[in-house]
Amino acid sequence: MQNKQHISPTANAWLLDFGQNVRAVVGTRVLLQLVDSPNVLSVPVAPYHCRNVFLWRKKLLPVMDIAARLGGTAQNTRLLTVVGYQHHETETVRFGALFLEKPPVAINVTDTQFCPLPEEQSNWSKFAISCFAHEGVATPIINLDTIFM
C-alpha cells in the first residue's frame, strides 16, 4: 500500500505511532512507503527489537520495533514504513523499515515547540536528535542513523 495521504504545504514531519505510548517524528522526505500487512521474515538469534527483515526492491531491510528498542515488549503489528536516511549528505542513502501501530500523520514542527526529552523516556537520549511539544506531549525527533546501528 503506497502512502497517498495529502501533505499540507506547511507539514514538515510525519508523526509516527509505534504503540505502547511511544511516538516520534521524522522529516516528510524520510518516509518512502507505507506497507499494510507486510510479509516479514524472522531472523534467528537476532535482538528482539530487530528480529525481522523485509524484502523491498530486491533489498533485505532490517525492520526495527522502536517500542521494543526503547525497553517495551516486542509487538506484532500489521503496518510498517520504509525509511531512507543518510549520515552525511555525500553518503549513499541507506534504507530500513519501522513497525507502526497506526498510519503516519503529517504535522508541522517549528523551533518554538522545542522541549527537553521527558525523564520517563530517558532511553530516547541515544536515538533522538531533538524533542518538541506536540499537543502537549514531548515528542522526540528520531535520528535514524543511530536507530539502525
Secondary structure, 3 states (H helix, E strand, C coil): CCCCCCCCCCCCEEEEECCCCCEEEEECCCEEEEEECCCEEECCCCCHHHCEEEEECCEEEEEECHHHHCCCCCCCCCEEEEEEECCCCCCCCEEEEEEECEEEEEECCCHHHECCCCHHHHHHHHCEEEEEEECCEEEEEECHHHHCC
